[in-house]
Amino acid sequence: MNDYQDRRYILIAIFLVVAITYIFRLFYIQVIDDSYKLSANNLALKHVTLYPPRGLIYDRNNELLVYNEAAYNLMVIPREVKNIDTNEFCELINLTREEFDKRMVKIRKHSTRKASILSESITGEEWAKIVESLYQFNGFFGEERTVRKYSSSMAGHALGYLNEVSPSILERLPYYQRGDKIGASGIEKQYEEELRGTRGIAIKMRDNHMRIKGSYKGGKYDTIPKAGFEIKLTLDGDLQAYGELLMQNKTGSIVAVEPSTGEILALVTSPGYDPNKLVGRGRTEYYNSISNNDSLSPWFNRALEAQYPPGSIFKLVQALIGLEEGVIKKSTGFICDKKPMNCHNHPAPTNLLKAIQFSCNPYFHDAVKLIIQQGESRSIFTDSQLGLAKWENHIASFGLGQKLDIDFPLMKSGNIPGVDFYNKLYGERRWAYSTIYSLSIGQGEVLVVPLQMANLAAIFANRGYYYTPHLIKSIGENDSIPEKYLVKNETTVAPEHYDVVIDAMQQVVEAEHGTARSGRIDSVKVCGKTGTVQNPHGEDHSVFIAFAPKNNPEISIIVYVENSGFGGTWAAPIASLMMEKYLKGGITDTLKEERILAADFIHGINIK
């Protein structure tokens, strides 16, 4: 009997514990913890994403380059679309019936329950006409968004544009949702996390007809979106716009850098594209028209991706290495006998300054031979390998043959052929200077990128060092930039060796027999060097590298004009106009400007 009573008391006790636990849990869920109420009411609630304004982008002078404009997306929940007049609806939203059906099929494949974008980037004016009648069409509603707007058509490559997130991005980055926009190129891509801001959520109550009736709990569970950071770029908007004007109807690039900081002042690639046309409902047509029909490749960023032989500009670096290695002096002269490479007629290169001024090919053939073959080995092959290894180390210190760590999604490295390169090409101990001498004048296998050459001009201006080129000047209220852009990168060549090279660059522009007299600027000492880069597919490329003023330089620059001929004919005057615009704020030589603006190498029109 006692055993029976004990078991009964135990069962009663268990029952009471369970009952009390359930009662307490129900009390907690229904009275104390509102989150369970929220979960239970999910069917009657609508979670609305609140999108933050994307960060604004300014130039170095605080001129607004990129901003936001109010727009709307027309959303649809397919399973709620019932008994509508489709033709009337298509007329309302300015969409053909065929396109409407095509989009709805695609949306239904994705989901019939979730909201999807039917039509995006509708302007406020267009939306005002649509919203008046939208209540008649079940399953459709508007979502307020913003679209990117650009103050002008310039700097498309530098600024970049936005794209809808891809499925791979959705899998990799949980922050994004289907239909979101993300930076697809340029600064928009590089600084996506800083620009995008942080989304918020508003929870709305719906009635039994699924209509919004107000905020849930007075917005207690809502979160406020946080705007993206404002970004200031190093670009000078006026200089960028002027460079693009000068490069109209020409193929090539202009890169200008402030030597004392590495800040990029202009990043021009031509032809380019209008970033405003990659916004809104006409973007697909514009994108396809460029991608499919334009043989000049406007998507190709020539300033950062085009790789060219450096041509005669490379002679400046060769001179510096020769001086550092001690194989030549300022007074060293060679005979211009046009062997083994041809040369144009000029006065004798009796010293290094004159050799640079006249851009003498045989002189630099002989000078670089002394760098590569220094007599450290009896074997000419081993000696060439030892010399080239030294040369390669010097060249790397100038930032050549490598990707400069610019804050930009894309950049090529160019090519500096070294020991490993030639061993692979010809076989170990199967080559000597006589095999590779074309590199002495910047031809053969040597390739450079325009940004590298603008940086090279900055090295000359600084007499032996550079700061890594960059586009960011500040983010938000913080004026600091990544530490790597504040580090001074020194070359292997001592500063005293730069004087003769810089004096020669001044003579290239100012002397009677200089090859870049068209690069002069009144009352400004310009130091430069022309290049005429061989092009197997047509006219040679016109190239000019320069900095100014000679003392306390403020701008360094490279100009490439493809298929146009001599460097002094086209690239030099374009560079001089850019430098004068930046240094003086205007142009005095209007005849030079008119000549450049009239030149058209794309359609075969130019004025010599």
Secondary structure as UniProt FT lines:
FT   HELIX           2..27
FT   HELIX           28..32
FT   HELIX           34..40
FT   HELIX           42..44
FT   STRAND          45..50
FT   STRAND          57..58
FT   TURN            60..61
FT   STRAND          64..76
FT   HELIX           78..80
FT   HELIX           86..93
FT   HELIX           97..110
FT   STRAND          116..123
FT   HELIX           124..131
FT   TURN            132..133
FT   HELIX           134..136
FT   TURN            138..139
FT   STRAND          140..150
FT   HELIX           156..159
FT   STRAND          162..164
FT   HELIX           167..172
FT   TURN            174..175
FT   TURN            178..179
FT   STRAND          181..183
FT   HELIX           186..190
FT   HELIX           192..196
FT   STRAND          200..206
FT   TURN            208..209
FT   STRAND          212..215
FT   HELIX           216..219
FT   TURN            220..221
FT   STRAND          231..233
FT   HELIX           237..246
FT   TURN            247..249
FT   STRAND          252..258
FT   TURN            259..262
FT   STRAND          263..270
FT   HELIX           275..278
FT   TURN            281..282
FT   HELIX           283..293
FT   TURN            295..296
FT   TURN            298..299
FT   HELIX           302..305
FT   HELIX           311..313
FT   HELIX           314..325
FT   TURN            330..331
FT   HELIX           352..358
FT   HELIX           361..372
FT   HELIX           380..397
FT   TURN            398..401
FT   HELIX           419..426
FT   TURN            428..429
FT   HELIX           433..436
FT   HELIX           437..441
FT   TURN            444..445
FT   STRAND          447..448
FT   HELIX           450..462
FT   STRAND          465..467
FT   STRAND          472..475
FT   TURN            476..477
FT   HELIX           483..486
FT   STRAND          488..490
FT   HELIX           495..497
FT   HELIX           498..510
FT   TURN            512..513
FT   TURN            515..516
FT   HELIX           517..519
FT   TURN            522..523
FT   STRAND          527..533
FT   TURN            536..537
FT   STRAND          541..548
FT   STRAND          555..561
FT   TURN            562..563
FT   TURN            567..570
FT   HELIX           571..584
FT   HELIX           590..598
FT   TURN            601..604
//
